[in-house]
Amino acid sequence: METISSIAKRLNVTNGRIYQIIKEIPADKQPKKDAKGKYNFTKESVEAIENYYNSLSSPKTDNESDLVKQLRADLEDAKAEIKAKNNQIDKFQQLLDQQQQLNLATNRQNEKLLDGGANNTQQKVSESQNMDDTDVLKPTKDNYKGEETKTPKKGLFGWLRR
């Protein structure tokens, strides 16, 4: 003898869904109630419930499979996008590491110049002031063409002294 619970377990639905199906199937195939209000299932009524449920679940399975396919495609797209973003992050991390290394090297050079070059810079300034006459070449018979040419000053701010 079948019960609502056993049919529900077999179809993998709730008991309430079985009650709904019983109301939807034709009256001649519906199970009969006894004096206490319980359903007495016959083989025909159980088959009618299973057939009705299977007819309803077939289109849902197709829709669900389409939905599952779409979700899987979306998941693959998301995975590809995440992979691309991770590659970008790795590249940016490498660039950041390079920038930090360059900054560190520059800072070390600046410290060396400031620490070791304080005395040397004063000597270089006084030497460069003594060599101001090198702006214009003195005419000789080899290099004189009727115009004076200037030699570029060496150093970072040599262009200012012209």
N, C-alpha and C positions, 0 to 999 in steps of 0.2 A: 504494500500500500504506500502510495506516494504522499508526501507532505509538501507544503509550500516551501519550507526550508530546504528540503532535499532538491526540489526543482530549481530553486534559486541558486544553490551551491553548484549544481551541474551547469547552469547557464552563466554562472559567475555574475549574478545580479543580486539586488536586494529583494527582500520579501515584498516590500511595497511595490516594486516594479512588477512582480508576478501578479499582485492584485490588479494593477493597471491593465496588464495584458489580458487577464481573465475578463475584465469589463469590455475589452476591445474585440475579442473573438466572437464568432457567431453564437447565438443563444443555444443552438442545438449541440454545440461542442463544448459548452461551458460545463465545468464540474458542478454537481448538485450539492446543496448544503443539507446536512442532517438536522436533526431536531435541536442540537446544541449550537448550530451555526457554523460548524466546521465543514470544509469542503471535502467531498469524497471524489477523488480523482480516478477516472477510468483511463484506460490506455489511450482512447481517442482524445480525451481532454488534455492529457499530457502531451501527445503528439501535436495537437492544435496549438498549445502554448509554445512548444519548441519551434514549430513552423512559423508562427507569427513572429516570434523573437528573431529567428534567423532571417526572415524577410525584411525585418526592420534593420537588422545589424549589417546586412550586405552592403547597402549604399553607404552606411557610415564607415565601413571598412575601407571602401574606395576613397571616400573623402579623407579618412584618417591617413591612408597611405599617401595620398597627395600631400596632405599636411606634413606628414613625416618626411617626405622627400624634400619639400620646401624648407623645412627646418634643418635638415641635414645639409642642404645646399647653403643656407644662411650660415650654418656653423662652419662649413669649409671656408666660406668667404671671410668670416670673422677670424678664423685661424690664420689665413693668408695675410690678412691685414695686420694682425698682431705680430706675425713674423717679420713683416716689412718694418713695422714700428720698432721692433727690437733691434733690427739691423741699423736703423737710423740712430737709435740710442747708443749702440756700440760705436758707431762712427763719431758721434758727438763726444762720447767719452774719450775716444782716442785724441780728438782735436783738443779737448780740454786738457788732457795730460800733456800734450805737446806744448800748449800755451803756458802751462804751469812750469814746465822744464825751461822754456825760453825765458820766462820771467825770473826764474831762479838764477839762470846763467847771467842774465843782464844785471841782476842785483849783486851777484858776486863780482862782476867786472866793475860795477860802480863802486863797490866797497874797496876793491883793490886800488882803483884810481884815487879815491878819496883818502885812503890811508897812506899809501905809498907815494902818491903823486902830489901831496901838499907842498913839499919842499921843491920838487922838480918843476911844478907849474910856475913858481915865482922866478926860477932861473930861466925858464923858457920865455916868459913874458919879457924879461929884461933883454934877453938875446934877440927876440923878435923886434923890439924897439930899436936896437942898435942896427938892425939890418933893413931899415926903411928905405935906403938908397937903392935897393934892388927892384923897385917898382918899374923903373925905366932903364932899358939897356943903354949903356953909353955907346955912342956911335964909334964904330971902328970901320976900317975900310972893308971888312967882310960883311958886316951886317947892316950897314947904313944904306937906306934907300930913299932918304929924304923924309922919312916919317919915323916917329918914335913908336916903339911897340912896348907893351907892358908884359911882364911875366906874371903869371898867376901866383899869388901867395899860396903857400901850403897851409893846411889847417882847416878847421871847420868853419871859421868865420873870416877866411881870407877874402872872400868876395865883398865883405864890408869895408875893407881897407883900401879899395880901389878908388 
